[in-house]
């Protein structure tokens, strides 16, 4: 239970920065956003019985933040992506692609995702270096003690307490109530805008990192769950849940290889981790509503960055990468470098092309 609690909140490094930035624009209802995450995570807990993460879609977030898109366009993005991903999954396209990816390429994606996590963690730490260094030191101390399963939660609590006590005069006024999500109306112009700016780039990232890479890493972490955690099933849940929740004001969501690694690293092994995260989000959405952003901003992102660094380094140095042949290791390293320099989708493509070239040279 202790590991599930720690792992449930270990993936905040991806969740917090995006959610805070999106809510700051005041284009999306906080209740709908958090209730959406809560229902998605609880559904995942019931379906997979493993700590399969729930994350905001990164390309959608980047475009929403940079262009200040409307709530209707955000909802349209969730519906369009949900429909396409669901269709590709039930027709077997996603499953076919997942089965054809060589281990060397999968190890490369794992390397790339790990390095991306570590780099993102370092960037977050630089926001408040002092708190980041303290968090790293505390993690190193806790990992060597019986409190290791609680490491992530303890670090977040200590860092938040430190931040609050040093800013008592700036604490926000937070009120509780009862809030429910509002249905979002969507216009055809918003559907067209989403199709032009978001659909294809997010689709490539969702299929690779959120579905194929997540399934590959999940099978390595949970070898007895091969029938339950497959690219096809991950695609179906991603598509179906976005279709159901987008009209309620939920932000477009997916799974994520990085989130899985972070949660597993800090003790998550069963359905309890996503259930705890889901219930927490549901409670925030229902009882805090518009004041949810004020609560989130009390958590120092630099401390969350420390968690990402630890998990990323561990993922990047996987046994599969270290024990492979020289040729396989070369493919993995090139794939990982492309993932870091560009994105996971291009890294996957480059790795597959190299393996194709190797195959025809034999």
VEXFIVEX-537289 format. One line per field, with one value per residue (C-alpha): x, y, z. Coordinates in pm, 1 decimal, m for minus. Layout:
BEGIN
X: (X | ...)
Y: (Y | ...)
Z: (Z | ...)
END
This chain:
BEGIN
X: (0.0 | 284.4 | 440.8 | 105.2 | 56.4 | 404.5 | 379.9 | 35.6 | 180.3 | 527.4 | 421.3 | 332.8 | 630.5 | 434.1 | 92.5 | 147.4 | 329.7 | 81.3 | m231.0 | m113.5 | m29.5 | m361.4 | m572.0 | m386.3 | m531.9 | m882.5 | m1025.0 | m1117.2 | m1333.2 | m1113.1 | m1395.4 | m1432.2 | m1056.3 | m1001.2 | m1316.3 | m1206.2 | m865.7 | m1029.2 | m1277.3 | m1010.6 | m769.7 | m1037.5 | m1142.9 | m779.0 | m743.9 | m1047.7 | m950.5 | m576.9 | m521.3 | m175.7 | m35.3 | m101.0 | m61.9 | m303.2 | m147.0 | m254.4 | m175.4 | 142.0 | 97.3 | m256.9 | m124.9 | 154.5 | m83.5 | m348.3 | m91.4 | 78.9 | m242.3 | m482.7 | m740.3 | m1104.1 | m1272.5 | m1465.7 | m1145.7 | m999.0 | m1311.6 | m1309.5 | m947.8 | m1043.2 | m1329.7 | m1128.6 | m827.3 | m1049.3 | m1236.8 | m921.7 | m729.0 | m1031.2 | m1083.1 | m715.8 | m721.3 | m1035.9 | m933.8 | m603.8 | m371.0 | m218.2 | m170.0 | m4.2 | 243.9 | 322.7 | 407.4 | 642.4 | 877.7 | 1216.6 | 1353.2 | 1648.1 | 1411.2 | 1198.6 | 1513.5 | 1604.5 | 1265.7 | 1308.9 | 1650.0 | 1507.1 | 1208.5 | 1438.8 | 1670.4 | 1373.3 | 1238.8 | 1575.8 | 1620.2 | 1268.0 | 1340.2 | 1660.4 | 1474.1 | 1210.2 | 1477.4 | 1634.5 | 1316.4 | 1406.7 | 1755.3 | 1772.1 | 1451.1 | 1558.7 | 1892.1 | 1721.3 | 1473.6 | 1755.9 | 1937.0 | 1619.4 | 1550.5 | 1901.0 | 1853.3 | 1508.1 | 1599.4 | 1850.6 | 1595.4 | 1274.2 | 1087.8 | 1179.9 | 818.9 | 703.9 | 988.9 | 790.5 | 509.7 | 751.2 | 953.7 | 640.6 | 502.0 | 832.4 | 891.7 | 535.1 | 562.0 | 893.2 | 739.9 | 428.4 | 617.7 | 842.1 | 547.7 | 287.7 | 201.9 | 119.8 | m105.0 | m423.0 | m775.3 | m927.1 | m1299.3 | m1470.9 | m1804.9 | m1974.2 | m1891.1 | m1994.0 | m1857.8 | m2042.2 | m2117.0 | m1898.8 | m2056.2 | m1845.2 | m1866.8 | m1755.4 | m1486.0 | m1334.1 | m1337.9 | m1158.5 | m903.1 | m828.7 | m791.5 | m543.0 | m324.6 | m344.1 | m468.6 | m170.7 | 120.1 | m60.7 | m173.8 | 185.1 | 295.9 | m5.1 | 42.8 | 415.3 | 476.9 | 134.1 | 39.0 | 318.2 | 605.8 | 384.6 | 275.8 | 635.1 | 764.9 | 460.7 | 527.0 | 889.3 | 786.6 | 486.4 | 564.6 | 252.4 | 29.2 | 101.2 | m259.0 | m405.8 | m168.8 | m142.6 | m118.0 | m469.4 | m624.7 | m435.1 | m557.5 | m916.6 | m918.3 | m748.9 | m996.4 | m1315.4 | m1251.5 | m1164.0 | m1482.7 | m1687.6 | m1517.4 | m1432.4 | m1790.1 | m1777.0 | m1483.9 | m1208.1 | m867.3 | m749.3 | m573.7 | m357.7 | m127.1 | 250.0 | 569.7 | 747.7 | 466.3 | 462.6 | 835.1 | 812.5 | 518.8 | 685.5 | 1015.4 | 849.2 | 654.8 | 333.4 | 253.2 | m126.6 | m456.2 | m435.6 | m196.1 | m421.7 | m725.1 | m567.0 | m467.7 | m814.4 | m1001.5 | m772.4 | m842.1 | m1213.6 | m1220.6 | m1027.8 | m1263.9 | m1583.9 | m1494.2 | m1244.9 | m1351.9 | m1213.4 | m976.7 | m795.8 | m520.4 | m441.4 | m379.0 | m158.0 | 64.0 | 162.0 | 365.6 | 721.1 | 790.1 | 1161.4 | 1090.0 | 882.8 | 1180.0 | 1396.2 | 1158.0 | 1177.1 | 1558.4 | 1574.5 | 1315.7 | 1459.6 | 1813.9 | 1691.5 | 1489.3 | 1770.1 | 2012.9 | 1791.2 | 1927.8 | 1794.8 | 2014.5 | 2327.0 | 2297.9 | 2222.2 | 2467.4 | 2687.7 | 2471.7 | 2146.9 | 2298.0 | 2397.3 | 2041.9 | 1908.6 | 2145.9 | 2070.1 | 1696.2 | 1727.0 | 1928.4 | 1669.7 | 1392.8 | 1572.9 | 1671.1 | 1338.4 | 1053.4 | 954.2 | 764.6 | 1070.3 | 1292.5 | 1067.9 | 1075.4 | 1456.4 | 1503.8 | 1272.0 | 1452.3 | 1790.0 | 1655.5 | 1504.8 | 1843.3 | 2011.1 | 1757.2 | 1817.3 | 2195.5 | 2189.0)
Y: (0.0 | 241.1 | 196.9 | 248.8 | 580.2 | 701.7 | 582.3 | 736.3 | 1087.7 | 1023.5 | 1125.9 | 1484.2 | 1609.7 | 1563.1 | 1640.5 | 1958.4 | 2189.1 | 2120.4 | 2145.0 | 2463.7 | 2626.8 | 2525.5 | 2641.5 | 2972.3 | 3057.6 | 3032.7 | 2873.4 | 2540.7 | 2460.4 | 2321.9 | 2095.8 | 1929.9 | 1891.2 | 1724.4 | 1514.6 | 1394.3 | 1287.7 | 1125.1 | 916.8 | 819.7 | 701.1 | 505.2 | 334.5 | 243.5 | 97.0 | m125.2 | m234.2 | m301.7 | m373.0 | m221.2 | 133.4 | 242.2 | 622.8 | 890.6 | 1204.8 | 1514.6 | 1496.1 | 1699.7 | 1827.5 | 1940.0 | 2120.9 | 2290.2 | 2422.6 | 2523.2 | 2716.9 | 2882.3 | 2976.8 | 3016.2 | 2788.4 | 2785.0 | 2521.2 | 2407.9 | 2345.5 | 2151.2 | 1935.4 | 1885.7 | 1767.2 | 1508.0 | 1380.6 | 1365.0 | 1196.1 | 959.1 | 856.8 | 802.8 | 613.4 | 395.4 | 313.2 | 226.9 | 3.8 | m199.6 | m256.2 | m409.7 | m146.1 | m46.5 | m408.2 | m500.5 | m213.3 | m303.4 | m665.7 | m566.4 | m343.5 | m513.1 | m528.2 | m307.4 | m27.0 | m74.0 | m51.5 | 266.1 | 419.2 | 321.1 | 492.4 | 803.2 | 830.0 | 791.7 | 1068.8 | 1294.9 | 1240.8 | 1317.8 | 1632.9 | 1753.4 | 1693.4 | 1897.0 | 2187.1 | 2182.2 | 2172.7 | 2488.7 | 2684.9 | 2670.9 | 2513.6 | 2518.2 | 2319.2 | 2087.7 | 2007.9 | 1946.4 | 1714.6 | 1518.2 | 1484.2 | 1371.3 | 1114.0 | 969.7 | 944.7 | 785.7 | 528.6 | 370.4 | 338.7 | 143.5 | 463.1 | 405.0 | 313.5 | 654.4 | 848.1 | 1038.4 | 1140.2 | 1248.3 | 1462.1 | 1636.2 | 1697.3 | 1829.1 | 2054.7 | 2190.5 | 2256.8 | 2434.8 | 2649.7 | 2736.0 | 2828.9 | 3061.9 | 3234.6 | 3260.3 | 3616.6 | 3507.3 | 3209.8 | 3213.2 | 3203.8 | 2866.8 | 2790.3 | 2454.4 | 2381.4 | 2132.0 | 2160.5 | 1949.0 | 1966.1 | 2164.1 | 2030.2 | 2200.4 | 2324.5 | 2268.4 | 2461.3 | 2328.4 | 2596.5 | 2460.8 | 2107.1 | 2232.5 | 2424.4 | 2114.6 | 1903.9 | 2149.7 | 2220.2 | 1925.7 | 1596.0 | 1456.4 | 1560.4 | 1443.2 | 1121.8 | 1022.7 | 1085.5 | 904.9 | 593.0 | 570.4 | 694.3 | 661.2 | 324.1 | 121.5 | 228.5 | 209.2 | m144.9 | m251.5 | m116.1 | m248.6 | m601.0 | m576.6 | m446.5 | m681.0 | m993.4 | m1171.7 | m899.2 | m954.9 | m1042.9 | m757.5 | m474.8 | m467.3 | m183.5 | m263.6 | m244.5 | 75.1 | 228.2 | 126.2 | 275.6 | 594.8 | 638.6 | 538.3 | 738.4 | 1054.6 | 1018.1 | 986.8 | 1257.5 | 1531.8 | 1671.2 | 1712.7 | 1952.6 | 1696.9 | 1775.1 | 1523.3 | 1239.7 | 938.3 | 687.4 | 738.8 | 533.2 | 786.2 | 800.4 | 421.6 | 417.0 | 689.5 | 524.8 | 183.4 | 328.5 | 469.2 | 156.8 | 134.5 | m225.6 | m264.5 | m89.6 | 106.8 | 369.6 | 488.8 | 454.9 | 682.6 | 933.8 | 917.2 | 966.1 | 1259.8 | 1429.8 | 1360.3 | 1515.3 | 1823.0 | 1874.5 | 1828.7 | 2009.1 | 2276.4 | 2356.4 | 2699.4 | 2706.0 | 2386.4 | 2587.4 | 2768.3 | 2434.6 | 2294.9 | 2601.1 | 2528.8 | 2227.7 | 2329.1 | 2192.4 | 2171.0 | 1890.5 | 1706.5 | 1744.2 | 1548.2 | 1252.4 | 1266.5 | 1264.6 | 949.2 | 759.9 | 875.3 | 764.8 | 424.0 | 372.8 | 487.5 | 230.5 | m74.4 | m431.0 | m491.5 | m213.6 | m316.3 | m689.1 | m662.0 | m727.9 | m447.2 | m408.4 | m402.0 | m156.5 | 74.2 | 75.5 | 142.8 | 432.2 | 598.5 | 554.5 | 702.7 | 1002.6 | 1083.3 | 1057.0 | 1311.6 | 1552.6 | 1541.0 | 1324.2 | 964.3 | 923.1 | 1013.5 | 798.8 | 500.2 | 564.5 | 599.3 | 281.7 | 83.3 | 208.9 | 103.4 | m242.3 | m270.6 | m184.5 | m446.0 | m708.6 | m655.5 | m658.0 | m1013.6)
Z: (0.0 | 83.9 | m258.7 | m429.7 | m247.4 | m336.1 | m695.6 | m743.6 | m717.6 | m862.3 | m1214.5 | m1123.2 | m1323.6 | m1644.9 | m1501.5 | m1298.1 | m1544.5 | m1824.9 | m1609.6 | m1437.2 | m1772.1 | m1930.6 | m1635.3 | m1619.8 | m1963.2 | m1809.3 | m2124.4 | m1970.4 | m1666.6 | m1382.3 | m1263.1 | m1601.9 | m1637.2 | m1297.7 | m1305.6 | m1650.9 | m1519.8 | m1219.0 | m1419.5 | m1675.0 | m1401.4 | m1214.0 | m1538.1 | m1607.9 | m1256.9 | m1311.7 | m1665.4 | m1629.3 | m1258.5 | m1301.4 | m1259.7 | m1616.6 | m1607.3 | m1722.7 | m1869.0 | m2062.7 | m2434.6 | m2480.5 | m2837.8 | m2758.2 | m2450.3 | m2644.9 | m2911.8 | m2657.9 | m2453.0 | m2750.2 | m2934.4 | m2640.0 | m2802.6 | m2693.1 | m2477.5 | m2787.4 | m2983.8 | m2691.4 | m2670.2 | m3048.5 | m3025.6 | m2764.4 | m2978.6 | m3302.1 | m3144.6 | m2951.7 | m3266.7 | m3477.9 | m3207.6 | m3125.8 | m3495.3 | m3553.8 | m3245.3 | m3308.6 | m3671.7 | m3555.8 | m3702.9 | m3367.8 | m3258.9 | m3588.6 | m3561.4 | m3200.1 | m3287.7 | m3569.8 | m3367.4 | m3294.2 | m2937.5 | m3032.8 | m3132.5 | m2820.2 | m2605.4 | m2793.4 | m2722.7 | m2358.0 | m2356.7 | m2522.1 | m2289.6 | m1989.8 | m2106.7 | m2188.5 | m1836.6 | m1676.4 | m1887.8 | m1807.9 | m1440.6 | m1456.9 | m1620.7 | m1346.4 | m1076.3 | m1213.5 | m1133.9 | m764.3 | m742.6 | m363.8 | m319.1 | m602.8 | m438.0 | m102.3 | m274.3 | m440.8 | m108.1 | 67.6 | m203.1 | m172.9 | 201.2 | 184.3 | m80.8 | 157.1 | 439.8 | 510.1 | 409.8 | 44.4 | m54.3 | 71.5 | m93.2 | m358.9 | m123.1 | 152.4 | m89.3 | m223.1 | 129.0 | 265.7 | m36.7 | m27.5 | 348.2 | 293.9 | 20.0 | 222.7 | 541.2 | 344.0 | 173.8 | 448.8 | 351.6 | m6.1 | 67.5 | m145.1 | m3.3 | m93.2 | m63.7 | m98.5 | m261.6 | m491.9 | m860.4 | m1158.6 | m1515.4 | m1781.0 | m2127.0 | m2389.3 | m2711.2 | m3023.8 | m3350.4 | m3690.0 | m3715.4 | m3393.4 | m3534.6 | m3846.7 | m3639.4 | m3434.2 | m3750.3 | m3899.6 | m3597.3 | m3358.3 | m3504.2 | m3697.7 | m3471.1 | m3156.9 | m3325.3 | m3408.0 | m3048.9 | m2901.8 | m3114.0 | m3038.0 | m2683.8 | m2523.0 | m2672.4 | m2836.2 | m2607.2 | m2296.6 | m2385.6 | m2452.4 | m2120.6 | m1930.6 | m2058.3 | m1939.1 | m1597.2 | m1562.3 | m1769.9 | m1642.5 | m1784.2 | m2154.0 | m2239.5 | m2039.2 | m2142.3 | m2521.8 | m2775.9 | m2896.6 | m2549.8 | m2461.7 | m2786.7 | m2720.5 | m2370.6 | m2490.2 | m2773.4 | m2594.1 | m2276.4 | m2469.2 | m2672.6 | m2354.1 | m2146.8 | m2399.7 | m2412.8 | m2032.0 | m2056.5 | m1996.7 | m2141.0 | m2407.4 | m2220.6 | m2295.6 | m2129.9 | m2121.1 | m2111.6 | m1892.4 | m1640.6 | m1613.3 | m1535.7 | m1271.1 | m1094.9 | m1098.9 | m975.1 | m664.8 | m574.4 | m780.2 | m872.8 | m874.9 | m954.1 | m627.7 | m767.9 | m1054.8 | m825.5 | m562.5 | m829.0 | m986.0 | m658.4 | m574.1 | m908.1 | m877.7 | m530.5 | m645.1 | m937.7 | m736.6 | m413.6 | m521.7 | m876.5 | m978.0 | m676.6 | m785.5 | m954.8 | m627.7 | m452.9 | m729.0 | m728.3 | m367.6 | m488.9 | m595.2 | m943.5 | m862.7 | m613.3 | m873.9 | m1111.8 | m868.8 | m898.7 | m1278.3 | m1276.1 | m1063.8 | m1269.1 | m1602.9 | m1525.1 | m1411.1 | m1730.0 | m1960.4 | m1816.5 | m1876.5 | m1870.3 | m2221.6 | m2355.2 | m2164.1 | m2241.7 | m2614.9 | m2898.4 | m3028.1 | m3340.3 | m3139.7 | m2892.1 | m3178.7 | m3311.7 | m2963.6 | m2901.4 | m3236.4 | m3176.6 | m2828.4 | m2948.5 | m3217.5 | m2955.2 | m2737.8 | m3015.3 | m3199.6 | m3069.6 | m2997.4 | m3325.9 | m3536.5 | m3313.1 | m3380.6 | m3755.3 | m3767.1 | m3560.7 | m3788.9 | m4101.2 | m3960.1 | m3873.4 | m4222.4 | m4371.9 | m4148.8 | m4257.7 | m4630.3 | m4586.4 | m4447.8)
END
